[in-house]
Amino acid sequence: MMIAISQILQSTAVRARAFGAMTKPRVISLIVFCAGIGMFLASPGPVPLQILIAGMLGIALVAGAAAAVNCLIEEHIDSQMARTRARPLPRGEVGAFETFFFSGVLGGVGLSLLYRLVNPLTMWLTLATFVGYAVIYTLYLKPRTPQNIVIGGAAGAMPPVLGWAAVTGEVPAEAWLLFLIILLWTPPHFWALACYRCADYARSGLPMLPVTRGIPFTCRHSLLYVVLLTIATVLPYTLGMSGPWYLVAALILDSIFLVYSVTLWRNYSDKLARLTFRYSILYLTLLFASLLADHFLH
């Protein structure tokens, strides 16, 4: 009896971990962080506790639902790639119907929280983001165009806009400036990964830019985006949205990103591409943290 119960508990734990893995928790943590930054920047004082908790939880749940749909649609592709073949669906730990049902429950609960406890605008914007990522990007753009991440990056750039809408019920120019920063950050971030995983993407059949145009072409365009990103990150200061503390932090972070990008373009290696990818995550985290810190100091 005790052995049977232990086996049931172990099996339940394995499946729970599998469902959790499909939501891509590390990605969700960055999404929620950026949404939170949008909330705090939009509020002149403390963010109301209900908005903060319900907004972050609702956005996280819908993001998890979108990630699960992404895993469902790309199950065959994931099984071809070393980076993703250990995901739950390719390993057979969960089934397609279960994943679809799981995504529907997560998304439904998340959207309901946003509608009832935050505001309808945030709910509709979050739903549009779900459709943009799970359907337009995953189903249509990703398998058809090497510019998939450039266009589809709009969905990934929405979290601070969602956070801003949650607090104010509107999305002014300041929110869209945060959107622009993430939109310009996305190509050099993702292309660094695509470069050192180029063989993986070639096997999968996805027309990623390093596969269709080569790594030197991709690195050159990544550098162009980092230059545009550097200009965009100065705008919060020039428009009076932040103070000198943020400007100093942004310029330091931008300078390091530029060094990585120039070096990657001139002397490519998979190791450097991997370091660039990791730095890009740290870059965005520290950039938005600097905006938040400056907001309370400014």
N, C-alpha and C positions, 0 to 999 in steps of 0.2 A: 504493500500500500504506500509506504513512505517513498519507495523507489519510483512508483508511478507518479506520485505528486511531484517529486523532484524533477522527473523527466518533463512533465507538463509545464512546470515553472521555467525550466531551462528553455524549452521550445518557445514559450511565450516571450521570454526575454530576447531570444534570437530574432523573433519576428518583430518585436517592438523596436529593436535596434535597426532592423532592416527598413521599417517604415520611417523611422527617424532619419536614417541616412539619405533616403530619397528626397527629403526636404532641403538637403544641402545646408546644414546648420552654419558652416563657416560663412557662406554667402549671405545667409539670412542675418547673421550678426552684423555684417557690414551694412546691409540694407537698413536694419533697425537703427544702427548708429547714425547713419546719414539722415534718416527720418527724424530722429531725436534732435539732431543739430538744427534741422529746419524748424522744429517746434520751439526750441529755446531761442533761436534768432528771431522768430516771429513775435515772441512775447516780451513786452517791456519788463515784466515781473516774473514771478514763478509761474510755470505752466500748471494749469489746474490738474489735480491728481487724476481725475476721471479721464480727462483728455489724454494725459501722458500714458496711463496704463492701457486704456482701451485702444488708443491710437496705435501704440507700439505693438500690442498683442494682435490687433486686427490686421495690421500691415504684415506682421511676421507670419500669421496664419495663411494669408492670401499668397504671400511670397513662397511659403512652403508648398502650397497647392500648385502653384505654377511650376515649381521645381519638380514635383512629382509627375505632372503632365509632361514636362520635358523628358524625364526619364522614361516614361511610357512610350512617347513618340520615337525616341532615339534608342530603344532597346537593342535593335539590330546593330546600329552604328556603335553603341557602347561595347557590344560584344566583340567588335573588331579592333578596339583600341586598348593598348596596354594600360593607359591611364584610367579607363572607365570599365574595363571588363569585370572588375570585382564588385560593381554595383549590384544591389539586390535583385533587380530584374534579370540581368544576364546570368546571374548565379542560380536563378530559380527559387530564391528565398521567398518571393511573393509573386502573385499572379497579376495579369493585366487587369482583370475585373476588380480585384482587390485594390489595386493602385488607383484605378479610376474612381472607385467609391470613396477611398481615403482622400483623394484630392477634392472630390465634391464636398465632403463633410468639412474638411479644413477651410476651403474657400467659402462655403456657405456660412460657417460660424464666424469667420473673419469679417466678411462683408456685413453680416448682421450686427456685429459689434460696432463697426464703423458707422453704420446707418443709425442705430439706436442710441449709441452712447457718445458719438463724436459729432458728425454732421453728414448730410447726404452728399455734399460735394466731395468730401474725402472718399466716401464709398464709391462714387462713380469714377473718380480719378483712379482709385485703386483697381477697380474692375477693368478700366481701360488699360492699365498697366499689365494686368494679368493677361488680357487678350493680346496685347502687344508682344509680350514675351513668349507665352505658351503657344499661341497660334501663329501670329504674323511672323515672328522671328524664327521660332523652332520649326514650324511646319512649312513655311513658305520661303523665307529669306535664306536661312542657313544652308539648305541643300541646293540653292539656285544661283547665288551670287557671291563672289569673293568680297564684296563690300557689305556682307551680311552684318558684321559687327558694327560697322559705321552707322547703318540705318537702324538696326535692331538695338543699338546702344541707347536709343531714346527711352526704351522701357526701363533699362537699368539706371537711367539718370533721374528717374521720377521720385525716389524716396524723399529728398528734401522738400520737393514740391508738395508731396502728400503730408509731410509733417507741418509745413507752413499752413496748408489748407485746414488741417485738423484744429489748429489754434485760432485762426482768424476767419475761416470760412471763405477765404479768397486767395488768389495766387497772383501777387503783384510782381513787378519786374525783379525785385530782389530774389524771389524764389526761383525765377527762371534763370537768373545768373548762376545760382547754385547748380541748376539743371545743366547749364552750358558747361560748367567746369567738369562735371562727371561725364558729360557727352564727349568732350575732347580728351578726357583721360582714358576712356574705354578702349579706343583702338591701340595705342601703344602698350597698354596693360595686356590686352588679350593677344595682340600680335606677337609679343615676346614669348608667351606660352606656345602659340601656334608655330613659332620658328623652331623651338627646341623639341616640339612634338610633331614636326613636319611629316616624318615618315608615318606616324600614327594616322594623321589626317589624310594622307595619300591613300593608305589602305582602306580607310573608311569611305572614300569616295566624296567627301565633303570638299567643295571648292574654296578652301581657305586661301588667303592671299599668298602665303609662302609656297603653297602647292601650285597655284596657277601662274604666279608671276615671279617666283623665286624669293629667296631670303634677302639678297641685297636690295631689291626693289621694296620689299616689306620694311626693312630697317630704315631705308631712306624716308619712306612715308611716315613711319613711326616718329622719326625725328621732326618732321614737319608738324605733326600733331602736338608734340611736346612744346615746340615753339609757340604754337597757337594757344596751348594750355597755359604757358607762362604768361602770355598777354592777358588771358582771361582771369587768371588768379590775382592779377594786380587790380582789376576793376573794382572789387569790393572796397578797396582803399580809396581809389580815385573817385568813386561815387559816394563816399562818405558812409559806407555800410560798415566799415571797420576802421581800426586805428593803426598806429605805427607798429605795435607789437605783432599784429597779424602780418603786416607787410614784410617785416624783417624775416619772420618765419617762412612766409611764402617764397621769398627770394632765395633763401637758403635751400629749401626743399626743391625749388625749380632748378637751381644751379646743379644740384646733385643729379636730378633726373636728366638734365641736358647732357651732363658728362657721361652718364650711362648710355644715353641714346646715341651720342656722337661716337663713342667708343664701339658700340655695337654695330654701327653703320660702317665704320672704318676697319674694324678688326673683329669680325663676328666669331663667336664660339657658342656652343650650346650652354656651357657653364655660365658665360656672361649673360646670355638670354634668360637663363633661370634666375640669376641674381637680379636682373632688371625687372622681371616679373614680380619677384618677392618685394623688391623695393617699391614698386608701383603701389602695392597694397599698403605698405607702411606710409608711403607718400600721401595717399588720400586720407588715411586715418589721421595723420599728424596735421595735415592741412586743415581739415574740418575741425579738429580739436583746437587748433590755433584760432580759428574763427570764433569758436565758442568761448575760449579763454579771453580773447580780446573783447568779446561782447560784454563780458562781466567787468572787464577792466576799463573799457572805453567810456 
